[in-house]
Amino acid sequence: MYNVGMDIINDVKKERVIIVGTDIGAYPHSLDSSLAELEELVKADGAEVVGVVTQNIDKYSPKLLIGSGKVDEIKDMIPKLEANAVVFNDELSGVQLRNLDDIFNDNKKFDREIKVLDRTNLILDIFALRASTYEGKLQVQLAQLNYQLPRLLGIDGWSRTGGGIGTRGPGEQIIETDRRRLLREIDTIRRKLKRVQKNRELTRSRRIDNKIPIVSLVGYTNAGKSTLLNRLKVSDAKEVYVKNMLFATLDPNSRRAKLPSGREYIISDTVGFVSKLPTKLVEAFKSTLEEIKYSDLILHVIDASSEDMDIQYSTTMKILKDLDIDTEKVINVFNKSDKIDVMETLISPKIGGEKIFLSAKFDEDLSELLDVIEKKLPEKLSRVELLIDYNDSNVLSEILDNHKYESLEYLNDGVKLVVFLTSEEFNKFKRYVV
């Protein structure tokens, strides 16, 4: 797919894609819903869907995934629709990938190569397109190499030699050479990621030492996490990129935020989840996702207007549990509530805990959410800058007797100092806050 950045340049001709799905591969979504999501993924990768093929099957074909008749049907569609690629909603094995590639590319009338991808490959490609940080790029590379490793027989550009009678010898050695090369690259990236992880752990320990609470946003991709972060952050903090597109935000973002009481906290965004998120991708991003563990509160942002709200909720909660994250810290925030009738919307009983309905994009007042954050955040010390008039020496003495100060400066209009206060102390000395 075209790697042209976050926005597709208008004068670049988009690749034309036929998407293919099966009923058993769509579960737990309906086939229509799952393919609609696949189409959004194709759009997020800068291409357009020009054809849709579906098939109800009892089990996958080991050679082609779907029936040979359906494969022939797709092959006939390719020239008619001027398609460049065929994307399967189900994961393809190396053998299936090779066989489908051979079939779709054996027609001499085609003046172009027809690419064959599966959902996993597509998501990895989107992540490669969006990764902007050094760590993010390494994580995507690791996931891509782990995806390629078991598919050496099927990926174009790698050796293609089958096993069995008449195929042993030099061909088998070429495959082994390719495998070793991949493994060396994987080891190199893992070592680089470990070094980056140490830097992140240092940053995390500083946050913990500073006693600043951390609130993390999690949820399905395109649920509105970045929009909510922009609404909660302090006004002078940099805006987070927002676009109505799957995986518009990939790299984690953290911003300073303040509660109505003046208490400071860190609001942190995370990569959005999606059904059938590639296991290798979750593993590659595990160290980044584990940052959620150190949050004091987790806001699970849910698209209240989605027909698959229950499935999206379950997808996110499963990933959190797989990461061993305490789900007791989760507050469910139903975003995009401007698109529904809140009183008539049925919420599944399995979505327990506190529920807040809002529209991060349109609601002027987020006071209910802020009140819940204030109430739910555990008591922590906040870093506060105070300016105490010389006439209030008793106040200064009380603070210095009970707190270690980070800095202290004598000015013309009073004593300026930075200390860490509880919320109760903050309220007590609120009038001195700079």
MARKOLSE-286946 format. One line per 4 residues: number of its first residue (from 1); for each residue x, y, z of C-alpha. Coordinates in steps of 0.5 Angstrom, whole numbers, padded with zeros to 4 digits. Layout:
% MARKOLSE-286946
NUM = X/Y/Z ~ ...
//
This chain:
% MARKOLSE-286946
1 = 0000/0000/0000 ~ 0002/0007/-0001 ~ 0007/0010/0004 ~ 0005/0017/0004
5 = 0004/0019/0011 ~ -0002/0021/0015 ~ -0006/0024/0009 ~ -0007/0021/0002
9 = -0004/0025/-0003 ~ -0010/0027/-0008 ~ -0006/0026/-0014 ~ -0004/0019/-0012
13 = -0008/0014/-0015 ~ -0011/0009/-0010 ~ -0010/0002/-0010 ~ -0016/-0002/-0012
17 = -0017/-0008/-0007 ~ -0022/-0014/-0007 ~ -0024/-0016/0000 ~ -0025/-0023/0002
21 = -0029/-0026/0008 ~ -0032/-0032/0011 ~ -0037/-0033/0016 ~ -0033/-0037/0021
25 = -0027/-0032/0020 ~ -0032/-0026/0022 ~ -0034/-0029/0029 ~ -0036/-0026/0034
29 = -0038/-0020/0029 ~ -0043/-0022/0023 ~ -0040/-0023/0017 ~ -0042/-0016/0014
33 = -0040/-0012/0020 ~ -0033/-0015/0020 ~ -0032/-0014/0013 ~ -0034/-0007/0014
37 = -0029/-0006/0019 ~ -0024/-0009/0014 ~ -0026/-0004/0009 ~ -0024/0001/0014
41 = -0018/-0002/0015 ~ -0016/-0002/0007 ~ -0018/0006/0007 ~ -0014/0007/0013
45 = -0008/0004/0009 ~ -0009/0009/0003 ~ -0013/0004/-0002 ~ -0020/0003/-0004
49 = -0025/-0003/-0004 ~ -0028/-0004/-0011 ~ -0030/-0011/-0010 ~ -0033/-0016/-0004
53 = -0033/-0023/-0004 ~ -0036/-0027/0001 ~ -0037/-0035/0003 ~ -0040/-0039/0008
57 = -0036/-0045/0010 ~ -0035/-0051/0015 ~ -0028/-0051/0015 ~ -0022/-0047/0012
61 = -0019/-0050/0005 ~ -0011/-0052/0007 ~ -0009/-0050/0000 ~ -0013/-0044/-0001
65 = -0017/-0042/0005 ~ -0023/-0042/0001 ~ -0026/-0046/-0004 ~ -0023/-0047/-0011
69 = -0029/-0044/-0015 ~ -0029/-0038/-0011 ~ -0022/-0037/-0012 ~ -0023/-0037/-0020
73 = -0029/-0032/-0019 ~ -0024/-0027/-0016 ~ -0019/-0028/-0021 ~ -0024/-0027/-0026
77 = -0026/-0020/-0022 ~ -0019/-0018/-0022 ~ -0019/-0015/-0029 ~ -0026/-0013/-0029
81 = -0025/-0009/-0023 ~ -0018/-0007/-0025 ~ -0016/-0009/-0018 ~ -0009/-0009/-0015
85 = -0009/-0013/-0009 ~ -0014/-0018/-0006 ~ -0014/-0018/0002 ~ -0017/-0023/0006
89 = -0021/-0022/0013 ~ -0018/-0029/0015 ~ -0010/-0030/0016 ~ -0007/-0034/0011
93 = -0001/-0039/0012 ~ 0005/-0039/0008 ~ 0002/-0045/0003 ~ -0004/-0041/0002
97 = -0001/-0035/0001 ~ 0004/-0038/-0004 ~ -0002/-0042/-0008 ~ -0007/-0036/-0008
101 = -0001/-0031/-0011 ~ 0001/-0036/-0016 ~ -0006/-0037/-0019 ~ -0008/-0029/-0019
105 = -0001/-0028/-0022 ~ -0001/-0033/-0028 ~ -0005/-0029/-0032 ~ -0001/-0026/-0038
109 = -0006/-0021/-0039 ~ -0005/-0017/-0033 ~ 0000/-0011/-0033 ~ 0002/-0011/-0026
113 = 0003/-0016/-0020 ~ -0003/-0017/-0016 ~ -0002/-0017/-0009 ~ -0005/-0022/-0004
117 = -0005/-0020/0003 ~ -0009/-0022/0010 ~ -0012/-0018/0015 ~ -0006/-0019/0020
121 = -0001/-0016/0014 ~ -0006/-0011/0013 ~ -0006/-0008/0020 ~ 0002/-0009/0020
125 = 0002/-0005/0014 ~ -0002/0001/0017 ~ 0002/0001/0023 ~ 0009/0001/0019
129 = 0005/0007/0016 ~ 0003/0011/0022 ~ 0009/0009/0027 ~ 0013/0016/0028
133 = 0017/0014/0034 ~ 0024/0010/0034 ~ 0021/0005/0039 ~ 0014/0005/0035
137 = 0018/0003/0028 ~ 0022/-0002/0032 ~ 0016/-0005/0035 ~ 0013/-0006/0028
141 = 0019/-0008/0025 ~ 0019/-0014/0030 ~ 0012/-0016/0029 ~ 0013/-0016/0021
145 = 0019/-0020/0022 ~ 0015/-0025/0027 ~ 0009/-0025/0022 ~ 0014/-0027/0016
149 = 0018/-0032/0019 ~ 0013/-0038/0019 ~ 0011/-0036/0012 ~ 0018/-0036/0008
153 = 0015/-0041/0003 ~ 0009/-0036/0001 ~ 0012/-0029/0002 ~ 0014/-0026/-0005
157 = 0022/-0025/-0005 ~ 0023/-0030/0000 ~ 0026/-0037/-0003 ~ 0020/-0042/-0005
161 = 0022/-0049/-0004 ~ 0017/-0054/-0002 ~ 0018/-0060/0002 ~ 0018/-0067/0001
165 = 0020/-0072/-0005 ~ 0025/-0069/-0010 ~ 0025/-0062/-0007 ~ 0031/-0063/-0001
169 = 0038/-0061/-0002 ~ 0040/-0054/-0004 ~ 0033/-0051/-0004 ~ 0032/-0053/0003
173 = 0039/-0050/0005 ~ 0036/-0043/0002 ~ 0030/-0043/0006 ~ 0034/-0045/0012
177 = 0039/-0039/0011 ~ 0033/-0034/0010 ~ 0030/-0037/0017 ~ 0037/-0035/0020
181 = 0037/-0028/0017 ~ 0030/-0027/0020 ~ 0032/-0029/0027 ~ 0038/-0025/0027
185 = 0034/-0019/0025 ~ 0029/-0021/0030 ~ 0035/-0021/0036 ~ 0038/-0015/0034
189 = 0031/-0011/0034 ~ 0029/-0014/0041 ~ 0036/-0012/0044 ~ 0035/-0005/0041
193 = 0028/-0005/0044 ~ 0031/-0007/0051 ~ 0035/-0001/0051 ~ 0029/0004/0049
197 = 0025/0000/0055 ~ 0030/0002/0060 ~ 0029/0009/0058 ~ 0022/0009/0059
201 = 0023/0006/0065 ~ 0027/0011/0068 ~ 0021/0016/0065 ~ 0016/0012/0069
205 = 0020/0012/0075 ~ 0021/0020/0075 ~ 0013/0020/0074 ~ 0012/0016/0080
209 = 0017/0020/0084 ~ 0014/0026/0083 ~ 0007/0023/0086 ~ 0003/0026/0080
213 = -0003/0021/0078 ~ -0003/0018/0071 ~ -0010/0017/0068 ~ -0010/0012/0062
217 = -0014/0012/0056 ~ -0016/0005/0053 ~ -0021/0003/0048 ~ -0023/0000/0041
221 = -0019/0004/0035 ~ -0023/0010/0033 ~ -0027/0011/0039 ~ -0025/0018/0040
225 = -0019/0017/0045 ~ -0015/0022/0042 ~ -0021/0027/0042 ~ -0022/0026/0049
229 = -0015/0027/0051 ~ -0015/0034/0047 ~ -0021/0036/0051 ~ -0018/0034/0058
233 = -0011/0037/0057 ~ -0008/0043/0059 ~ -0009/0049/0054 ~ -0002/0050/0053
237 = 0000/0043/0052 ~ 0001/0040/0044 ~ -0006/0038/0041 ~ -0006/0030/0039
241 = -0007/0028/0032 ~ -0014/0027/0031 ~ -0018/0024/0025 ~ -0024/0020/0023
245 = -0020/0013/0021 ~ -0018/0007/0024 ~ -0011/0007/0028 ~ -0010/0015/0027
249 = -0006/0015/0033 ~ -0001/0009/0034 ~ 0005/0012/0038 ~ 0003/0013/0046
253 = 0002/0021/0048 ~ 0002/0024/0055 ~ 0000/0031/0057 ~ -0001/0035/0063
257 = -0008/0036/0065 ~ -0012/0039/0071 ~ -0018/0038/0075 ~ -0023/0043/0077
261 = -0020/0043/0084 ~ -0013/0045/0081 ~ -0010/0038/0082 ~ -0005/0036/0077
265 = -0005/0029/0073 ~ -0002/0026/0067 ~ -0007/0024/0061 ~ -0004/0018/0057
269 = -0007/0016/0050 ~ -0005/0009/0048 ~ -0006/0005/0041 ~ -0013/0003/0039
273 = -0015/-0004/0039 ~ -0019/-0008/0034 ~ -0022/-0015/0034 ~ -0017/-0020/0031
277 = -0011/-0016/0033 ~ -0005/-0020/0031 ~ -0002/-0023/0037 ~ 0005/-0022/0034
281 = 0003/-0014/0034 ~ 0001/-0015/0041 ~ 0007/-0018/0044 ~ 0011/-0013/0040
285 = 0008/-0007/0043 ~ 0007/-0011/0050 ~ 0012/-0007/0054 ~ 0009/0000/0051
289 = 0002/-0003/0053 ~ 0004/-0005/0060 ~ 0005/0002/0062 ~ -0003/0002/0063
293 = -0001/-0002/0069 ~ 0002/0004/0072 ~ -0004/0008/0071 ~ -0008/0010/0077
297 = -0014/0010/0073 ~ -0016/0007/0066 ~ -0022/0011/0062 ~ -0024/0005/0057
301 = -0027/0010/0052 ~ -0033/0006/0048 ~ -0036/0008/0042 ~ -0043/0009/0044
305 = -0046/0009/0037 ~ -0043/0003/0034 ~ -0047/-0003/0033 ~ -0041/-0008/0035
309 = -0041/-0004/0042 ~ -0041/-0011/0046 ~ -0036/-0014/0042 ~ -0031/-0008/0042
313 = -0032/-0008/0050 ~ -0030/-0015/0050 ~ -0024/-0014/0045 ~ -0021/-0009/0050
317 = -0022/-0012/0056 ~ -0019/-0019/0054 ~ -0013/-0015/0052 ~ -0013/-0012/0059
321 = -0014/-0018/0062 ~ -0008/-0022/0058 ~ -0004/-0016/0060 ~ -0005/-0017/0067
325 = -0008/-0010/0068 ~ -0013/-0009/0074 ~ -0019/-0008/0071 ~ -0022/-0005/0078
329 = -0019/0001/0076 ~ -0023/0002/0069 ~ -0029/0007/0068 ~ -0033/0006/0062
333 = -0034/0012/0058 ~ -0039/0012/0053 ~ -0037/0017/0047 ~ -0041/0020/0041
337 = -0047/0020/0045 ~ -0049/0025/0041 ~ -0051/0020/0036 ~ -0056/0016/0040
341 = -0062/0017/0045 ~ -0058/0015/0051 ~ -0065/0013/0055 ~ -0067/0008/0050
345 = -0060/0005/0048 ~ -0059/-0002/0052 ~ -0052/-0003/0055 ~ -0050/-0010/0056
349 = -0050/-0013/0063 ~ -0043/-0015/0062 ~ -0041/-0008/0062 ~ -0041/-0007/0069
353 = -0038/-0001/0073 ~ -0039/0006/0073 ~ -0042/0009/0066 ~ -0041/0016/0064
357 = -0044/0018/0057 ~ -0041/0024/0053 ~ -0039/0027/0047 ~ -0032/0029/0047
361 = -0033/0033/0041 ~ -0039/0037/0042 ~ -0040/0037/0050 ~ -0038/0044/0053
365 = -0038/0041/0060 ~ -0034/0035/0062 ~ -0036/0036/0069 ~ -0039/0029/0071
369 = -0032/0026/0068 ~ -0028/0030/0072 ~ -0032/0029/0078 ~ -0031/0022/0077
373 = -0023/0022/0076 ~ -0023/0027/0082 ~ -0027/0022/0086 ~ -0023/0016/0084
377 = -0016/0018/0083 ~ -0012/0015/0089 ~ -0010/0020/0094 ~ -0003/0022/0092
381 = 0002/0028/0093 ~ 0001/0034/0088 ~ 0007/0038/0086 ~ 0005/0045/0087
385 = 0008/0052/0087 ~ 0007/0057/0092 ~ 0008/0064/0093 ~ 0007/0066/0101
389 = 0007/0073/0103 ~ 0012/0075/0109 ~ 0006/0077/0113 ~ 0004/0070/0113
393 = 0010/0067/0116 ~ 0006/0062/0120 ~ 0003/0059/0114 ~ 0011/0058/0111
397 = 0013/0055/0118 ~ 0007/0050/0118 ~ 0009/0048/0111 ~ 0017/0047/0112
401 = 0016/0044/0118 ~ 0011/0038/0115 ~ 0014/0038/0108 ~ 0021/0037/0104
405 = 0021/0043/0099 ~ 0024/0042/0092 ~ 0026/0049/0091 ~ 0025/0055/0095
409 = 0027/0063/0093 ~ 0026/0069/0097 ~ 0023/0074/0093 ~ 0020/0082/0094
413 = 0013/0080/0095 ~ 0014/0073/0099 ~ 0017/0066/0099 ~ 0016/0062/0093
417 = 0017/0055/0094 ~ 0015/0048/0090 ~ 0013/0042/0095 ~ 0008/0036/0094
421 = 0001/0037/0098 ~ -0005/0032/0099 ~ -0011/0034/0096 ~ -0014/0036/0103
425 = -0007/0040/0104 ~ -0008/0043/0097 ~ -0015/0046/0098 ~ -0012/0049/0105
429 = -0007/0053/0102 ~ -0010/0054/0095 ~ -0010/0061/0095 ~ -0002/0061/0095
433 = -0002/0057/0089 ~ 0002/0061/0083
//
